[in-house]
Amino acid sequence: MAQTIDEYSAEFWAWRVRSQPRSSDDILRVARPPGWLPELGHAAVAAHREQRDAFEVALTATEARVHGDDSSTVADRVDVRLLRSALNRVTWELDVLRTWTQPSAYVEAALGPVFDVLLPPGVDAARLAEVARFLRNVPAVVAAAEEVLPGVAQAELADVAVSALEGIRERLELVVSALARAVPDAPVLDELRAVAAAGADALERLRDVLLEMRPGLPRWQPVGRDAFNAFLRDVACIPMDADSLMAIGVREYQRASVLERLEAHRHRHRPAPHLPADVLSQVARHAEDETAVRAFLEAEGLLSQPATLRHYLNVPIPDYLTPLSFLGVTDDLTSLANPDGAATSYIPDPAPDLPYFDAANATDPRAGIVHEGVHAQQLALSWKHPRPVRRRYYDSAANEGIAFYNEE
């Protein structure tokens, strides 16, 4: 008997949050189950394909039931289409991108969970124990990489991983030192130092293996136009092909470039805006601007702002997170399990040499509020959607579209 839409969705996502590759995209983060560790190696890839195929059979039966039932609604048909695109995303990762053949995927699997567990503000002894558990697993991740990568890795992607691993021992030492200052009485500190050192040993070995393999590796090959068009259609649910998107992209780039030059010329005699006196001044201004932006959006009828909608805040980036910031967007957008918790974006001290977006947010926090803040709102609203299928995101194209609309 075919499963209902919600039954299929619950079973699929229970598996997906265990098996989904770790991503630096904050929209795609998932809350992993207690005790979770990455599933890696040839046996894991084979098991994922086998489970994917089982979900394919089950979804085909559910689709047939929904499309063959005169009482099914348009909403039901949309839901099965979304489930189909979520399953297509699994195939995209396994068989097209083949993320398991990419060296950087093993850097993500080794250190991404450490980064993720440190993201919610305010570390404590329990969180440090989780950090130690993930670091203890780093040698196993590297062993899986050594099992899989020979014969499948590609040169340029190996370079990405090697670059990410530069100075990794020093980065981990900085993380552990900062955590010891933050939670000086944590009973796990001695173990944390030991597993961080062992993890650094393993990751340096992975870097050396990649450097040794590098001269004989084949060049990276793009997936190709047909595969990307299939992704747009079957995963992202975008009703345009790659050529159409390229044309739009060129036109938008030209438009933005002209507008930027016009604005720069119009305001050429105005002094550059002042940076905040310090990071706490920026945090305070961000909080004021976030309230003002919400009021403006509601007053102008641009984007509704329910009174219950959580806030999007800035806080200074902690010392233990900075060395790992190459692993993802430094924010905590919370999760499906905590839709009402405030979303937090970590910011550096204001300085004249900040990267572009950090500099923009330092001079005017509304730059981030009208984009990243909208991601936080869209996720919070979606997590409470009455139809469970629509509470998940596995491709961020729709989210970036909403945020861009809000900017405009």
C-alpha positions as CSV (number, residue, x, y, z in Angstrom):
1,M,0.0,0.0,0.0
2,A,1.4,3.4,-1.0
3,Q,2.4,5.7,1.8
4,T,0.7,9.0,2.4
5,I,2.6,12.1,1.5
6,D,3.4,12.9,5.1
7,E,4.4,9.4,6.0
8,Y,6.8,9.3,3.1
9,S,8.2,12.8,4.0
10,A,8.8,11.8,7.6
11,E,10.6,8.6,6.7
12,F,12.7,10.3,3.9
13,W,13.8,13.2,6.1
14,A,14.6,11.0,9.0
15,W,17.1,9.3,6.7
16,R,18.2,12.4,5.0
17,V,19.3,14.3,8.1
18,R,21.6,11.3,8.8
19,S,23.0,10.9,5.3
20,Q,23.0,14.4,3.9
21,P,26.5,15.7,3.1
22,R,27.6,18.5,5.3
23,S,27.4,21.9,3.5
24,S,28.8,25.3,4.1
25,D,25.4,26.8,3.0
26,D,23.6,28.0,6.1
27,I,20.2,27.5,4.4
28,L,20.9,23.8,4.0
29,R,22.0,23.0,7.6
30,V,20.1,20.3,9.3
31,A,19.9,19.4,13.0
32,R,21.6,15.9,13.2
33,P,20.2,13.3,15.6
34,P,22.0,12.6,18.9
35,G,25.2,10.7,18.5
36,W,25.4,11.3,14.8
37,L,28.6,10.9,12.8
38,P,29.2,11.3,9.0
39,E,28.5,8.2,6.9
40,L,31.6,7.8,4.6
41,G,33.4,5.3,2.5
42,H,32.5,3.0,-0.3
43,A,30.1,1.0,1.8
44,A,28.3,4.1,2.9
45,V,28.0,5.3,-0.7
46,A,26.5,1.9,-1.8
47,A,24.1,2.0,1.2
48,H,23.0,5.5,0.3
49,R,22.3,4.4,-3.3
50,E,20.4,1.4,-2.1
51,Q,18.2,3.5,0.2
52,R,17.7,6.1,-2.5
53,D,16.4,3.4,-4.8
54,A,14.0,2.2,-2.1
55,F,12.7,5.7,-1.7
56,E,12.3,5.9,-5.5
57,V,10.0,2.9,-5.5
58,A,8.0,4.2,-2.6
59,L,7.7,7.7,-4.0
60,T,6.5,6.3,-7.4
61,A,3.7,4.5,-5.6
62,T,2.8,7.6,-3.6
63,E,2.8,9.7,-6.8
64,A,0.5,7.2,-8.6
65,R,-1.9,7.2,-5.7
66,V,-2.0,11.1,-5.5
67,H,-2.4,11.6,-9.3
68,G,-4.9,8.8,-9.6
69,D,-7.1,10.0,-6.8
70,D,-9.8,12.4,-7.9
71,S,-10.1,13.8,-4.4
72,S,-6.4,14.8,-4.3
73,T,-5.8,18.6,-4.3
74,V,-3.4,20.8,-6.2
75,A,-1.5,21.2,-2.8
76,D,-1.1,17.4,-2.7
77,R,0.3,17.4,-6.2
78,V,2.7,20.2,-5.3
79,D,3.9,18.2,-2.3
80,V,4.7,15.1,-4.3
81,R,6.5,17.3,-6.8
82,L,8.6,18.7,-3.9
83,L,9.3,15.3,-2.6
84,R,10.4,14.2,-6.1
85,S,12.8,17.2,-6.3
86,A,14.2,16.3,-2.8
87,L,14.9,12.8,-4.0
88,N,16.4,14.1,-7.2
89,R,18.8,16.2,-5.0
90,V,20.1,12.9,-3.6
91,T,20.9,11.6,-7.0
92,W,22.5,14.9,-8.0
93,E,24.9,14.6,-5.1
94,L,25.6,10.9,-5.4
95,D,25.8,10.4,-9.1
96,V,26.3,13.8,-10.8
97,L,28.3,16.0,-8.5
98,R,29.6,12.8,-6.8
99,T,30.4,14.8,-3.7
100,W,32.0,11.7,-2.1
101,T,34.8,11.9,-4.7
102,Q,35.6,15.5,-3.8
103,P,38.5,15.9,-1.3
104,S,37.0,19.0,0.3
105,A,33.9,16.9,1.2
106,Y,36.2,15.1,3.7
107,V,37.4,18.4,5.2
108,E,33.8,19.3,5.6
109,A,32.9,16.0,7.2
110,A,35.9,16.2,9.6
111,L,35.6,19.8,10.8
112,G,32.1,21.0,9.6
113,P,30.3,19.3,12.5
114,V,32.7,21.0,15.0
115,F,31.9,24.4,13.4
116,D,28.2,23.6,13.5
117,V,28.1,22.6,17.1
118,L,29.9,25.8,18.1
119,L,27.5,28.1,16.2
120,P,24.7,28.6,18.8
121,P,25.8,31.4,21.2
122,G,27.1,30.5,24.6
123,V,29.2,27.3,24.7
124,D,29.1,25.1,27.8
125,A,30.7,21.8,29.0
126,A,28.2,19.7,27.1
127,R,29.0,21.4,23.8
128,L,32.7,21.0,24.4
129,A,32.1,17.3,24.9
130,E,30.4,17.2,21.5
131,V,33.4,19.0,19.9
132,A,35.7,16.4,21.4
133,R,33.5,13.6,20.1
134,F,33.6,15.0,16.5
135,L,37.4,15.7,16.7
136,R,37.8,12.1,17.9
137,N,36.2,11.0,14.7
138,V,38.6,13.0,12.4
139,P,41.1,10.1,11.9
140,A,38.2,7.9,10.7
141,V,37.1,10.6,8.2
142,V,40.6,10.8,6.9
143,A,40.8,7.0,6.6
144,A,37.6,7.1,4.5
145,A,39.2,9.8,2.3
146,E,42.3,7.6,1.8
147,E,40.0,4.7,0.9
148,V,37.9,6.5,-1.6
149,L,39.9,9.3,-3.3
150,P,42.6,7.4,-5.1
151,G,41.4,7.0,-8.7
152,V,38.4,9.4,-8.4
153,A,39.8,12.7,-7.1
154,Q,40.3,15.6,-9.6
155,A,43.2,18.0,-9.6
156,E,41.6,21.4,-9.0
157,L,39.3,20.0,-6.3
158,A,42.3,18.5,-4.5
159,D,43.8,22.0,-4.6
160,V,40.7,23.4,-2.8
161,A,41.1,20.9,0.0
162,V,44.9,21.5,0.3
163,S,44.2,25.2,0.6
164,A,41.6,24.7,3.3
165,L,44.0,22.6,5.3
166,E,46.8,25.1,5.4
167,G,47.7,25.9,9.0
168,I,45.1,23.5,10.3
169,R,47.1,22.5,13.4
170,E,47.4,26.2,14.4
171,R,43.7,26.8,13.8
172,L,42.7,23.9,15.9
173,E,45.1,24.9,18.7
174,L,43.5,28.4,18.6
175,V,40.0,26.9,18.8
176,V,40.9,24.7,21.8
177,S,42.7,27.6,23.6
178,A,39.7,29.8,23.2
179,L,37.2,27.1,24.3
180,A,39.4,26.6,27.5
181,R,39.1,30.3,28.2
182,A,35.3,30.2,27.6
183,V,34.6,27.2,29.8
184,P,37.7,26.8,32.0
185,D,36.1,24.2,34.3
186,A,35.0,21.8,31.5
187,P,36.1,18.3,32.5
188,V,36.7,17.4,28.8
189,L,39.5,20.0,28.2
190,D,42.4,17.6,28.5
191,E,40.8,15.1,26.1
192,L,39.9,18.0,23.8
193,R,43.5,19.0,23.5
194,A,44.5,15.4,22.8
195,V,41.9,14.7,20.1
196,A,42.6,18.1,18.5
197,A,46.2,17.1,18.2
198,A,45.4,13.7,16.8
199,G,42.9,15.3,14.4
200,A,45.5,17.7,13.2
201,D,47.9,14.8,12.6
202,A,45.3,13.1,10.5
203,L,44.4,16.2,8.5
204,E,48.0,17.0,7.8
205,R,48.4,13.5,6.5
206,L,45.4,14.0,4.2
207,R,47.0,17.2,2.9
208,D,50.3,15.4,2.3
209,V,48.5,12.5,0.5
210,L,46.7,15.0,-1.7
211,L,49.9,16.8,-2.6
212,E,51.5,13.5,-3.4
213,M,48.6,12.5,-5.6
214,R,48.2,15.9,-7.3
215,P,50.6,15.5,-10.3
216,G,48.8,12.3,-11.5
217,L,45.2,13.5,-11.0
218,P,42.9,14.2,-13.9
219,R,41.6,17.7,-14.5
220,W,38.3,18.7,-13.1
221,Q,35.4,18.3,-15.5
222,P,32.1,20.3,-15.3
223,V,28.9,18.4,-15.2
224,G,27.9,19.9,-18.5
225,R,24.9,21.8,-19.8
226,D,22.4,18.9,-20.0
227,A,23.1,17.9,-16.4
228,F,22.8,21.4,-15.2
229,N,19.5,22.0,-17.1
230,A,18.2,18.8,-15.4
231,F,19.2,20.2,-12.0
232,L,17.4,23.4,-12.7
233,R,14.3,21.5,-13.8
234,D,14.2,18.5,-11.5
235,V,15.9,19.8,-8.3
236,A,15.7,23.6,-8.1
237,C,12.2,23.6,-9.9
238,I,13.3,26.7,-11.9
239,P,11.3,27.0,-15.2
240,M,14.4,28.3,-17.2
241,D,17.4,26.7,-18.7
242,A,21.1,27.6,-18.3
243,D,21.1,29.9,-21.3
244,S,18.1,31.9,-20.0
245,L,19.7,32.3,-16.6
246,M,23.0,33.3,-18.1
247,A,21.2,36.0,-20.2
248,I,19.4,37.3,-17.1
249,G,22.7,37.2,-15.1
250,V,24.5,39.3,-17.7
251,R,21.7,41.8,-17.9
252,E,21.5,42.1,-14.1
253,Y,25.3,42.5,-13.8
254,Q,25.2,45.3,-16.4
255,R,22.3,47.0,-14.6
256,A,23.9,46.8,-11.2
257,S,27.2,48.1,-12.6
258,V,25.6,51.1,-14.1
259,L,23.6,51.9,-11.0
260,E,26.6,51.6,-8.8
261,R,28.6,54.0,-11.0
262,L,25.7,56.5,-11.1
263,E,25.3,56.4,-7.3
264,A,29.1,56.8,-6.8
265,H,29.1,59.8,-9.1
266,R,26.0,61.4,-7.5
267,H,27.5,61.1,-4.1
268,R,31.2,61.7,-5.0
269,H,31.4,64.9,-2.9
270,R,30.0,63.2,0.3
271,P,32.5,61.9,2.8
272,A,32.7,58.1,3.3
273,P,30.5,56.9,6.1
274,H,32.2,56.4,9.4
275,L,32.8,52.9,10.9
276,P,31.2,52.2,14.3
277,A,33.4,53.0,17.3
278,D,33.5,49.3,18.2
279,V,31.8,46.0,17.6
280,L,29.2,46.6,20.4
281,S,28.2,49.9,18.8
282,Q,27.6,48.0,15.6
283,V,25.6,45.4,17.4
284,A,23.4,48.1,19.0
285,R,22.8,49.9,15.7
286,H,21.9,46.6,14.0
287,A,19.3,45.9,16.6
288,E,17.7,49.4,16.1
289,D,17.9,49.1,12.3
290,E,16.3,45.6,12.3
291,T,13.3,46.9,14.2
292,A,13.0,49.9,11.8
293,V,13.4,47.7,8.7
294,R,10.6,45.4,9.9
295,A,8.3,48.4,10.5
296,F,9.1,49.7,7.0
297,L,8.4,46.4,5.3
298,E,5.1,46.1,7.0
299,A,4.1,49.7,6.4
300,E,4.9,49.5,2.7
301,G,3.2,46.1,2.2
302,L,6.4,44.5,1.0
303,L,6.8,41.6,3.3
304,S,4.5,40.7,6.2
305,Q,6.1,40.7,9.7
306,P,4.0,38.7,12.2
307,A,4.4,39.8,15.8
308,T,5.6,36.3,16.7
309,L,8.4,36.3,14.0
310,R,11.8,35.9,15.6
311,H,14.5,38.5,15.3
312,Y,17.8,38.6,13.4
313,L,20.6,39.8,15.7
314,N,24.3,40.6,15.5
315,V,26.8,39.5,18.1
316,P,30.7,39.7,18.2
317,I,32.3,36.6,16.7
318,P,33.8,34.5,19.5
319,D,37.5,33.6,19.4
320,Y,36.8,29.9,19.2
321,L,34.8,30.4,15.9
322,T,37.0,32.7,14.0
323,P,39.7,30.0,13.1
324,L,37.0,27.8,11.6
325,S,35.1,30.5,9.7
326,F,36.3,29.0,6.4
327,L,33.8,26.2,7.0
328,G,30.6,28.2,6.5
329,V,28.5,31.2,7.0
330,T,29.1,32.4,10.5
331,D,25.6,32.6,11.7
332,D,23.1,30.5,13.7
333,L,19.7,30.5,11.9
334,T,18.5,27.9,14.5
335,S,16.5,24.9,13.1
336,L,13.2,23.2,12.7
337,A,13.4,22.2,16.4
338,N,13.8,25.9,17.4
339,P,11.9,28.1,15.0
340,D,11.2,30.9,17.5
341,G,14.8,31.3,18.7
342,A,16.5,34.5,17.6
343,A,18.8,34.1,14.6
344,T,22.3,35.2,15.3
345,S,24.9,36.5,12.8
346,Y,28.5,36.9,14.1
347,I,30.4,40.0,13.1
348,P,34.1,41.0,13.4
349,D,35.4,44.2,14.9
350,P,34.9,47.1,12.5
351,A,38.0,47.9,10.5
352,P,38.9,49.7,7.2
353,D,40.2,46.5,5.6
354,L,37.2,44.2,6.1
355,P,35.9,42.0,3.2
356,Y,33.2,43.6,1.1
357,F,30.0,42.4,2.9
358,D,31.5,42.8,6.4
359,A,32.5,46.3,5.5
360,A,29.0,47.1,4.1
361,N,27.3,45.8,7.2
362,A,29.7,47.8,9.4
363,T,28.9,51.1,7.7
364,D,25.1,50.3,7.3
365,P,23.7,47.1,9.0
366,R,20.6,47.3,6.8
367,A,22.7,45.7,4.0
368,G,22.6,42.4,5.9
369,I,19.2,42.8,7.5
370,V,17.5,43.1,4.1
371,H,19.1,39.9,2.8
372,E,20.4,37.5,5.5
373,G,17.7,38.7,7.8
374,V,15.1,37.6,5.3
375,H,16.7,34.2,5.1
376,A,16.2,33.9,8.8
377,Q,12.6,35.0,8.5
378,Q,11.8,32.7,5.6
379,L,13.2,29.7,7.5
380,A,11.3,30.5,10.7
381,L,8.0,30.9,8.8
382,S,8.6,27.7,6.7
383,W,9.4,25.6,9.8
384,K,5.8,26.3,11.0
385,H,4.1,25.6,7.6
386,P,1.0,23.5,8.2
387,R,2.1,21.1,5.5
388,P,5.2,19.2,6.7
389,V,6.7,18.7,3.3
390,R,7.2,22.4,3.0
391,R,9.2,22.8,6.1
392,R,12.5,21.8,4.5
393,Y,15.0,23.4,2.2
394,Y,17.5,21.4,0.3
395,D,18.4,23.9,-2.4
396,S,18.7,27.6,-1.6
397,A,17.7,29.1,-5.0
398,A,14.2,30.0,-3.7
399,N,15.7,31.6,-0.6
400,E,18.1,33.7,-2.5
401,G,15.3,34.8,-4.8
402,I,13.2,36.0,-1.9
403,A,16.1,37.8,-0.3
404,F,17.0,39.5,-3.6
405,Y,13.4,40.6,-4.1
406,N,13.5,42.1,-0.6
407,E,16.8,44.0,-1.4
408,E,15.3,45.4,-4.6
